Structure formats: C-alpha cells, structure tokens
C-alpha cells in the first residue's frame, strides 16, 4: 500500500506493542491507526518528520522509571519530536491551518 492509498481517516505511524531490548521486534508500521481527533485548545498536525529520541528508546526498552506501562495499555505511539503543518486549529488559536510547526509531545501518547 502506498502513502497515497492510505484512507484520510487513518494515519501511518510506528506503534510499540511491548517493552523489550530488541527495538526491531517492538515496532511496526501501520496504515490503519485512527487519525487523532483534535480536542479544544489543541491543533492537529500533519507530520512531515518525526524522531525516536534517546528517551523514547529507553522507554521502549523498559528502562525508564517514570514510564513503565502506558495507562491505556499497548500499543502506543512513541516518538514525540515532530515537525509538520497545522491542518486544524481552534478559531482563537494563535496557530492556523497551513502554519509550519515543530512540537514535543508528552509521554505517553495512547493509540
């Protein structure tokens, strides 16, 4: 399936299915994860790039004191360093559709 074939209601992402030392066995690509719903006071970003930072790798390996299990269980979406473009925002937001942005998200990000 190509990126153009992914339905607009879904997003491509990396999902962590469990903790472990072998990061290759933990992650998989998915074209079927639900597109996030923007809540009041938030913006929805179409990501152009994201990264797994060293902290994400520690969390995935289970070596992080403050984050042992996702509150909503597995799978969850790692990688909170993102750049992209705003696609939706509140009318009172300082951001508007089309703005280029970068963000760091809090852990965890449940699916």
PyMOL commands that set and color helices and strands:
alter all, ss='L'
color gray80, all
select helices_A, chain A and resi 3-5+23-26+54-61
alter helices_A, ss='H'
color red, helices_A
select strands_A, chain A and resi 10-16+27-34+43-51+81-89+100-104
alter strands_A, ss='S'
color yellow, strands_A
deselect
rebuild
show_as cartoon
